[in-house]
Amino acid sequence: MALGEGQDLHLDPSKLSTQQLHLFEANVSGKKVRFIVQRTSDKIVHVALASCKACYHNHNSYYAKNGQMICGECKGAIVFESKGQKADPNHCALAEISHLETDRELTVSSRVVLAEAAKLPQ
C-alpha cells in the first residue's frame, strides 16, 4: 500500500496477525521507499526496510514468499535485526525502522523510513 506524500503510517496493532507480512511504500519529496510491518511468532511487531542491507541498491531483487522477505541475490529468507540482537552474519538482515507503538496505535514516520534508507549503500 502506497502512502500519500509525507503521510505517516497509522495502524491498529491488534489487527496484525502473527507472521502476516504487510508491505507499504513511504513517499517524501518524490523519494519512495518500501517497508514492511510484521508481528512475529514472539508477538513483537517489527518494522523494517523491505530489502536486506546487502542488496538494497538492487531495489527489485527481493520479494515476499510465505510471510517472509526473500533476498533476490542469495534466495534466502531475510531476517529481522533488532536492537541489541544482530542477525547471523551468514544471512541477509532487514534494517529495522524505529516506530511508536501503543495498545491502540502503531505509528511509522515516512521521514524516518527515508532516513534509514539513506544510511544504506546505494
Number of C-alpha atoms within 10 A of each C-alpha: 10 14 15 13 14 15 15 18 18 14 15 13 18 11 9 17 15 15 17 14 18 17 17 16 19 26 21 17 8 8 11 17 20 19 25 19 24 23 20 17 10 8 12 10 18 18 25 25 25 28 29 28 19 16 19 20 14 13 15 11 16 22 16 15 10 9 14 16 24 22 27 18 13 13 13 14 21 25 19 22 18 17 8 6 8 11 15 10 7 6 15 25 24 27 24 20 22 17 16 10 15 9 8 11 14 18 17 22 18 23 16 15 26 20 12 17 24 11 10 14 10 12
